[in-house]
Structure formats: structure tokens, C-alpha cells
Amino acid sequence: MKALWLENNELQLRTDVPIPTPPPGEVLVRVVRAGICNTDLELLRGYYPYTGILGHEFVGIVEQGPSELQNKRVVGEINAVCGECRFCRNGYPTHCENRTVLGIVNRNGAFAEYLTLPIKNLHSVPDNVPTDVATFTEPVAAALEIQQQVKITANDRVLVVGDGKLGQLVAQTLALTGCDLLVVGRHHQKLDYLAALGIETGFADVVRDRTFDLSVECTGNPEGFAIARRALRPRGTLVLKSTYAGHLTFDASSLVVDEITLIGSRCGPFPEALAALSQNKVNVKYLIQERYGLQDAIAAFDRAQQRGILKVLLEISADSEKSTR
């Protein structure tokens, strides 16, 4: 099968990768659509020493698996877990000590014609959710994870730093809480997208220091972290949503003095994400800027790395559903 392979921080399009054989408890999924995200770009830059097929945001069709799933559109949670370690037993499977992670840790990913995942990882896509929209299930779930970790109310003043792909989704999902929300970024057009949805936006100079209860850093760079940190009042909460290829330095003493809560946040709830997409509570269609076939995946990565680009999709195979967009 064709697949986009990462090795030694270099990409190559291979045509000699065997179609995977699903082990017991797993299914074979034909990938229909996949999205390039910032984690993929960071892996290319050396964020984690990964060799294999990239990609973890996908919609596919089950070709080998239980009869109730065969020929159904599915999305998949990216952590394949053991179910036996202390984290699995205590209800934190995304921190499984023995996990593999689709396209990230010891498991080939979605930038290929086929992938395998455990049956329990799969979620059927509602009929009213187009395939393009369903491709955003994983990042929408990651955005919703913040609300799993922190209670946010209409009384909270919340700052999102970053107007890119992740920042757009974090902003939209946080807006659902009714909080007093501000999103800051560097790009007029991206901020205008959010403003059109009724979300307050601006550039960094509008942020008043020490006035926010919660800030969410979505830029993956030290400047964004600095803005998010200085915005917080004492006993505020700083959520980090971005992965960093490099090292981040900060004034740890100020976190102690102000008693700041620092939270890392990544994978989130798929059922809630699919419900939000099905109910049109989150708008993702405007985020799609480019499409490429799998044969042009290297060009797609080049495009995805250009400044200002939002979501780049890979159209990998035909969708048997009526609605493919």
C-alpha cells in the first residue's frame, strides 16, 4: 500500500508498505480522509523520535471487523492501551504505561491507505456529519479536554493565546461554556473568523496583565507562553495545549509566588466531540484550506508548514457515503 513514512526526520512516500493484518481485538480500516496537524509537523522537526507512518486525525471505513462495524464510517481514539496497568485500572487510559499511539508512538498512523486500531477505540460517525467535518473529531476532542480538566463557568475570564488550527477549536469549544472569552493572535483573517462567530478577539497588546482566571496556550512558542502566563491573576490556571519541539524556559518562582496551576492537556472525549459536530456547535469547514491526494502528501506537508495555513487534508480513498464533503 501507499504510505507517508517518517524516518530520521525525513518524509518519503512509499508504495511497498504491507497492508497491516489486524491482531486479535483490532480491525482493519481503509482510510478515507486524514488531516495534518501541528503534532505531525513537530514530529517532523524532532519532537519525538518516531519512525513509521504519520497521521492520527482520520475518517475511515471498516473493512475487516465486527459485522456491526463493517462498511461503516468511523473515527478512532489514538491511544491503544493495555487495560491492565495502574493508569488503565484507575480510569486514565490515555496515560497507559504500555500504550501505543496512532502515528506518534510505536503504531503506524493514518497517512496510508489502511490502518489498524482496537475495536474499542472506534466510534461510528453520525450520518449527518460529512466526512470532511468528521476528520476534525480528534482535535475537537482535544479542545474539549480542557473542560474535562477544569471547571469553567460564565463568571470566568478566559484567554486563548493563538489563532491557528488548535486555537480556533479551543476558542469555539470554550465559548460553549458562556465564559468571558478573549482570543489573541497575530493574523487578522484568522481572528476575523472567530469574530464572525461572536468571539472577542484582538492582538497581544489588548491583554491586561493579571486579569484572567484561565489562559490556554495554543501557539507552541515561548512568546505565546509568556503572554498566557502574564495574563493570569494569582491562583489562576495555565493550560498548555501545544507540543514543543524545543525547550521552554520560564520563571518558575513567579508560578510559586502567584500559586499558578499549570496543566498539560492533550487527548479528549470522542463522544462529546462527535456530538458537538453533529449538532453544529463547532464550525470546522472554514478551517479547511487545502486538499491533496496521498500521492502528493510531501507537497501537502510543505504547504501545511507555510505561515498562516490552517488545515490541510489528505484525500486518501473514495468514501462510500453519500456525503463526502
N, C-alpha and C positions, 0 to 999 in steps of 0.2 A: 504494500500500500504506500501511498504518498504521505509524507510527514515532514514537518519542520523540526529539525534536530538542532539542539544546542550542545556544543562541546567546546571547552576551552574558550569560552566567551565568544564563540563564533557560530553563526547560523548557517545551516545548509539544508536545502530541500532534497530529501532522499526519496527514492522510489523503491528501495529494497527492504523496507522495514516489514517484517512479517505481520499479518493481521493477528492481533492478540487472541489467545484462547482463554476464555474466562474460567478462572478456577472455581471450585465449589462456592456457592453463595454469591457469585458475581454474574453479571450479564454483559453481553456484547452490545454496544451502542454504535450505530452509524451516526457520525457527527454531521449535522446539517449546517449549523451556524456556530461561529465562535468569535469572541471579542478579545481584542488586545488590550490589556490593562497595564497600569503602571508597574505592577509587580513583575510582569513579563519583561518590561524594559529594564527594571532593576536587576533581574536575574541575568540579563544580557550584559549588564555592567559589572556583574560580580557580587551582587548582594548575597548570594548563597551558592556554594559550589555544586551546581546541578548539571548533570549530563542526561540528556534524553529529550523527549518531545515536550515542548512548552504548551501552555494553554489550560485554563481552568474555568473560563466563562463559556458555557456552551448550551446548545439545544441539540438533542439527537433523537433518533428513533431506535427503539429496542428491536434488535434482530434475533438475538438468542437470549431467552429468559423465560420467566413465568408467562403462561398464556394470557393472563390479565394485563400484562405489560407489552406483549409483542405488538409491533407496529404502532405503538403509542409514542407521541412526543413526550420527552422527559428532559428535565434538568437534573443536575446531580450535585450533592454536597461533596466538597472536595477532600475531606479528611476520611480516609479509610482506617478504621480503628480496630483494636484487638478485642475490646469488650471485657477485658479481664484485669487490666492494670488498675492502680488506685484511682486514677483520674476517671477512667471509664466507670468503675464501680460507684464513684461518688457523683456521677452525673455531669462530668466535664469532658466529654469525649473529644472535643477539639484539641485537648491537651494530652491526648493519649500518648503514653511513653513509647509506643511501638507503631505509631501511625505512619502511613504513607500519605502524601498529599498530591493530588492530581496536578501534574505539570510543574511541581515545585520540589517535592521531596520523594525520591525513590519510587515514583509512579509516573509512567508516561501519560502525557496530557492530551488536550483536545485539538491541537493543531495537526490533526491527522484524520484520515478517513474513518478510523474506528478507535474506540477506547473501551476499557472495561472498568466497571465500578461495582461495589457491593449493591445487592438489591435494595438494602435498607437505606442506601444513600439517595435513591432516585425518587423524584416527585413528578407526577403527571402534570403536564401543562394544561390549564383550563382551555376549553375550546375557544373562548372569546379573546384569548391572548395571542396575538400574532407572534410568529417565530422570532422576528427581529426584537420585539419587546421582551419576550421570554429570555433572550440572551442576557439580559440585564439582571436576571434573578439573583445571581451570586453577589454582584456589587450592591444591589438594593438591600439584600440580606445583611451585608457587612455594614451598610449605613444604619440599618435598624438595630444592629447590635448595641449601639450606644444607649438606646432606650432600654435594653435588657440589663445594662450595667449601671445606669444612673437614672434615678427618678427625676423627670423633668416636668415642670408644671407651667401654667400660664404666668406664674409670678416670677419665673426665672429669666434673667437677662443672659442671652446666649450668643456667642460669637463663633462663626465659622471662618477660618482663615484658608483661603484657596478657592478658586473658581473653576478648577479643572473638572475632569470627569467625576472624581470621587467627591469633591466639594459640592458639585451640583446635586448629587444624590443625597449627601448628608444634609444639605440645606433643605431639600424638599421633604425629607422624612422628619427632620426636626420641626419643620413648620407645622406638621400634623399635630404636634403637642400643644399648639397655641402659645408657645413661649414668645418672649420679646426677642426677636431674632435679627441679627445683623450678619451679613456675609461680606467679607472684604477680599479683593483680588487685584489683579493687575491689568485685566483685559476688559475694555468697555463692552464688547459684544457679549462676552460670557456673563458679565454682570447684568446686562440688559435682558438676557434670557430669564434670569431669576426675578428681576424686577417685573417682568411681564407676568410672572406668576404671583405677584403681590408680596414678594420678599424684599425687605430693605437691604440695600447694597451700598457699597462705597469702596474707596481706596483706603490704604492703611492709615492715612493721616486723619481719618474720621474716628479712629478708635481712641477712646478715652481710657487712660491707664487706670487700673484698679477699680473698674466699674462693672465687670461681668462676673456672673456666678459660675458660668461654664464656658470654656473655649475648646474648640475642636480644631486640631492642626491637620490640614489636608494637603500641604504643599510638598512635604518631604524634603524641605531645605531649612537650614539654620535660621534664615530670616523669618520664615513663617513661624517657627517655634518661638522666636523672640517676641513677635507680635502677640501670639497667643498667650505667652507667659505674662507679659507686662499688662495685658488687659484684665487679668484676674484680681478680684478683691481677695483679702485674706480669707483663708479657708475655702477658696474656690477650687474648681476641678478642671484639670487639663487633660483632654483626651487626645491621644496620638493615634491617628488612623493611617498614617503613611509608613511605608517601609523605607529605610535609608540605606543606600549602598555604602555611604561613607560613615564617619563617626560624628556624633553630635556632642558638642560641649555646651555646658550651661552652668549658671551659678547655683550650685546645689544649696548653698547657705540660704539663699532667698526662699527656696522651697520650704526649708525648715522653719525659718522665721515667720513666713506667712501661712504655714501649715497647709500647703497646697497638696491636694490629692492628685497624683499622676496615674493615669490609667492607659494601658495599651489596649487597643481594640482591633479585632480583625473579623473572623468569620461570624456569621449571624444566622437568624432563623429563616429557613426557606419557606415554610408555610405562610408566614406573615408577609414575606416579600411577594410571593405569588398572589396573595390576596390583595395586596396594595396595587399590583399591576393589573389584576383582573378588574378591580373597582376604579381604575383610573385615578388613584390617589397620588400616583407618581408619574410624571411625564418624562419619558425617556427618548421618544422618537427624535426630538430635535438634537439630541446628543450625537446621533449617527452622522458622521461627516464623509466617510469614505468606505468603499467596498472593494474587496479584492477576492479573486479565486485563490484556492490553496496553492496553485502553481505559481502565483505571484506573491507568496507570503513574505519573501525577503523584502520586496518593494513595499509591502504593506507595513512592515516593521520600520523601514526607513521613513515612511510617511508618518507613522504613529509617533516617531521621535521628534518630529518637527515642532517648533514652538507654536503653541496656540491650538494644536489639533485636539479635538475631543475623541470620540470613539471611532475606531477603525474596525470593521467587521470582516471576517473571512467567510465567504460563501463556499462551503466545502462539498455539499452534495444536495441533491434535489429533496424538497420537502413534499411528502405525500399529502399533507394537509391542504385544504382549500386556500388558506391564507398564509402566504409566505413572507409577508412584509408587515 
